[in-house]
Amino acid sequence: MSVSPAALRCEKLVKKYGDLTAVDGLDLQVSAGECFGLLGPNGAGKTTTVEILEGLNEPTGGSVEVLGMRWARDERALRQRLGISLQETHLPDKLTVEENLRMFRSFYERGHPVDEVLDLVGLKDKRASWTERLSGGQKQRLAVACALVSDPELLFLDEPTTGLDPQSRRQLWDVVLGFKARGRTVLLTTHYMDEAERLCDRVAIVDKGKVIAQGTPAELIASLGGQQVVELATERQLDPDEMSQLPSVRAARRSADGIALAVEQLHVALPAVLARAEPFGLTRLSTHHATLEDVFVHLTGRHLRE
Amino acid sequence: MNAPPAIPERTRSPLWELTLARLRIFFREPGAAFWTFGFPLLLSIALGIAFRNRPAEPSIVAVTSAELQGALQGGPQLKPGLLEESEAREALRTGKADLVVLPGPPIAYLYDPARAESRLARALADAALHPHGPPATVDKPVVEPGSRYIDFLIPGLLGMNLMSAGMWGIGYVLVDMRTKKLLKRLMATPMSRAAFLWSFVVMRALFLLLEVPVLLGFAWLVFKVGVAGSLPLLIGVSLLGALAFAGLGLLVASRARNTQTVSGLINLVMLPMFVGSGVFFSTARFPDAVQPVLRILPLTALNDALRAVMIEGAGPGGVAIPCAILAATGAVTFAAALRLFRWR
């Protein structure tokens, strides 16, 4: 068995459902100790990919290696070392938080004491509550706790904060950051840019079953050519090509109701942009720091949450 | 990887944890507990009352002469009423009278031979009018335990209960876990599939130790229904029955993707047995042509074996054939279900 420094690797991964190609030749490599994000819109193939990596779905083609092992050969040993939280799991309603966790703990040869995990996810005072009485955020933290109870080397989280309120999301982020701080590896999927930027060392942007860009969040944002985004709308249409010639403007594209510019230095670009746009009847102008959302829009022309 | 060593913690076996989870979930769902324990008791009360052994009602006879009325007034089993002939015929037609007797000679009996009450009334009237005709007989009413309807019914209810508890408690619950993605989540752990399935079998076996005594204890206290044979044999037969229906429950759950589908399948499997397996009335009422089919239904086998032990006091040899049918049902359904089962 070759020892691989990669916690996770897949090459030319393909999954077809009849005529539909859900995953279309996807390559990934996740190093031990990093938090890697799969970022993409709904239906991009993130969950299918993750479920193949988790050994819960068979690929149509391609190869998968997890912790240097293969599903076909080493399933038993692999399952002992992974923590998995699926996109939606309905844990038994009538079991308490602690009972659910003890049941999951019993499946693993080694792991964390249940008390410690309850502490880790902040559910200690809810230990005796039936699962059905938990809030959405608490249920999600329990789901993550069930994945953490084996003290896994590699943790899979499929859209862990979808549908949660901001406070619950931040609580879950802390759990993930705490896990990562102990040198463990995380693969998570999300369609929230802020989540990917906050948690992930590296992200792969996935669209239509393919990785269309990959790197650290900072690298991906830098690939736009500017750290700032200026959006403006005018009464009469501006030409994006002309706008991209202005000083410090690195890229320009049409957006829903105007033009979006990737700008390197705002104080250099803005006077020129204003001078050019004002004769066309400027109706709106706003600026923000470039995000992964801008990267996605730049690459696909669509928004992540369309 | 340089993971810090995890602190070992004393954990219980997965089989025990899974069984415990099944029991907790069951007892925390009051509806499910009612259907398993309360429903058969209510059913036995209702049917026990409906088919209780009543003192014989006198037969109602319409006569058209006072002389006949006097002649029939002798015994407690006849209640002669004096009517005009047209009224008497009307009473017979509407079922208010079982028999009309018209003066002769010869004396005429008007009755519907398809009605059992009418035939009875005719026989009684005939006997009263010809006291020296047929030889005297002695009536022996049959009311001792062992031969009443309730004695027939209780083993049937026990069998029916073992069937529905197995089918719903395993078939439905498994599909519910599949729809809620819980099955998939469990498959993402190293949990052994055998331990998971065994937890259902162990739960059914533990339940049996509650279900059987509750129904039998109740039947004894209220209806004085006893067990003529050995109690361990009865438990053994029940266990085989529970296993056979656990296998069938597993089989109906093996492919179904949602609870509507599995509910339909469960009803499809159970309905013919409710009717044809002798729960409420004997399978002997069905034509000979279908008897071989009825005989191999697992609920027929279970009911036959339970009745043999409870009513006839049969020993192991007396229930060997139905027990073999149950064991075969269990083995075949388990094997098929394991091949077909959709784990994700």
Interface residues (C-beta under 8 A of the other chain):
Chain A: A32 E54 G55 L56 N57 R76 R79 Q80 L82 I84 L86 E88 T89 H90 L91 P92 K94 L95 E99 R102 M103 F104 R105 S106 F107 Y108 E109 R110 G111 H112 P113 V114 E116 W130 C146 S150 D151 E153 R182 G183 R184
Chain B: M1 N2 A3 P4 A6 I7 P8 E9 T11 R12 S13 P14 W16 E17 L18 L20 A21 R24 I25 R28 E29 K180 K181 L182 K184 R185 L186 M187 A188 T189 P190 M191 R344
